Amino acid sequence: MTDPETSSAAHQTIDTSVPHSARIWNYWLGGKDNYPVDEQAGDAYTAVFPGIVTIARSSRAFLRRTITHLVSEAGIRQFLDVGTGLPTAENTHEVAQRLAPESRIVYVDNDPLVLTHARALLTSTPEGATAYVDADVMDPKRILASAAETLDLGRPTALILSNILGHVADHATARAIVTDLMAALPSGSYLAVNDGSRGVDPVFEQAQDAYNESGAVPYNLRSIEEITAYFDGLELLEPGVVSVPMWRPEAGSPAPELIGEHGGLGRKP
Ligand SMILES: C[S@@+](CC[C@H](N)C(=O)[O-])C[C@H]1O[C@@H](n2cnc3c(N)ncnc32)[C@H](O)[C@@H]1O
């Protein structure tokens, strides 16, 4: 587990001259933890594709609905959230512990700025726990070893991969990461994935291609088939992998739109 004061990552210089994924995402979500360079990159993106703001906010709403299902319907009390991002409203532990205060959450990210905000994520109910691990998604072994300090990985656990797998350049590698992480979790565990999708909106794809060439950490959109393949070997819950607003919309919410962000929830048999 990482102590924000002593971690080597905490002492890395936060580079404010290059736009950064977590900070741009925070800007689109309406947060304040970003720099002018992120705002410029975020505005350049929305000038081409304003729909990215809907994608960011719909992703957080999907996260809230999947966590709610996992706690209230599936009885899950342990969460491993990789690619956490900067704290915004409705973080995983807030949604889970509001429903079940004993819930235990491990957050994982490799961004030094996210690390400096770890304290905001480390707040917990007295009955539960939250912890922050400074690790790379490319290193499932390290993630699992650190997570085991807070979670009992012999008990069902939900792995949350929300807008992180696109940061892995190659789809086969991303699939292998999911396989390795899920292999360490017992039957009755869950996988929630949502990711930017290709094949829905050509303007989104153009904006993302331009962003990836801008010097920012690239994010690779995946086809719906590729996102669905992350759930191989799992029981995919209804309605399957769909555009995130269409995943179990709350009663009374506006008619869900088709957007370039797909996700689903699967159970390990
Ligand atoms: C687009 S944000 C998603 C944040 C949040 N999960 C959400 O959906 O709102 C991507 C996050 O992944 C993190 N990230 C990017 N590459 C990573 C890597 N190789 N290992 C761990 N985290 C990474 C970034 O720092 C950022 O916080």
The ligand as an ORCA input file, in Angstrom:
! r2SCAN-3c Opt
* xyz 0 1
  C      -9.971      8.247    -18.444
  S      -9.441      8.113    -16.775
  C     -10.755      7.112    -16.091
  C     -11.066      7.429    -14.639
  C     -12.223      6.641    -14.004
  N     -11.950      5.214    -13.959
  C     -13.510      6.909    -14.728
  O     -13.937      6.077    -15.546
  O     -14.100      7.984    -14.497
  C      -8.107      6.930    -16.930
  C      -7.326      6.685    -15.669
  O      -6.398      5.621    -15.899
  C      -5.132      5.960    -15.346
  N      -4.096      5.252    -16.088
  C      -3.642      5.488    -17.348
  N      -2.679      4.610    -17.679
  C      -2.515      3.797    -16.605
  C      -1.652      2.692    -16.329
  N      -0.779      2.264    -17.247
  N      -1.742      2.089    -15.127
  C      -2.625      2.532    -14.183
  N      -3.471      3.576    -14.388
  C      -3.402      4.202    -15.578
  C      -5.041      7.461    -15.527
  O      -4.108      8.029    -14.631
  C      -6.482      7.867    -15.233
  O      -6.657      8.100    -13.861
*
